[in-house]
Amino acid sequence: MRDQAIRERVVQLCLDLSRQGFLAGTGGNVAIRTDDDHMAVTASAMDYHRMQAADVCVLRLSDLQKVDGEQTPSVESSLHARVLKARPDCRVSIHTHQPVASACALLGQSITVYDPMLWASVGAIVPVVGYAPSGTGWLASKLAAAIRPDRNAYLMLNHGVLCCGPDVDAAQRTVEDLERVCQRHLGERIAARATTDPARREPLQRVLSLLAHEPQHKT
Ligand SMILES: [Zn+2]
């Protein structure tokens, strides 16, 4: 089996993200570059707790031709390939439906990151990429058009998020930092609404309380 160590790393990363609550069921997918021309990507619709290294597919970045792997590759393979081609500095691309950031992806507004400590990980702005159906070249093209070298996190309207990074640890940290940025952003919006809309203050306070207890960094 070629690229065994990297394929095992894909499996481990999926298990870690799943344990942290960022990948639910078979949702979300992950790609790690194996060399300049190939990536290892999760199989389509596979339970991450059953996935083995042999199930991880190795695809050619230029045309998504499968060169190794026993399963059908993720429907979002073209999305990951576009990211890795547009960002030669990145080895890792992660797509999740993580809870709070995905809620922000429903709002359709880019998010300003106020904490400069997070700019290297996330970027100063988290843009929103317009909606296109999952697994389509249309979605991959829209995301590719938004990619910038200083932005590692992207919201996909009505869908989820895409994070990328130079290595597994950095990309995983971006996923975690993005969730925290979105937690704060959503919390501020809800608090502002509770102030201006007294009739809804109580239910909004309950939502705020739930949001504050959204688990993070469950390792
Ligand atoms: Zn998705």
Boltz pocket constraint, residues with backbone or C-beta under 6 A from the ligand:
constraints:
  - pocket:
      binder: B
      contacts: [[A, 27], [A, 28], [A, 95], [A, 96], [A, 97], [A, 134], [A, 159], [A, 160]]
      max_distance: 6.0
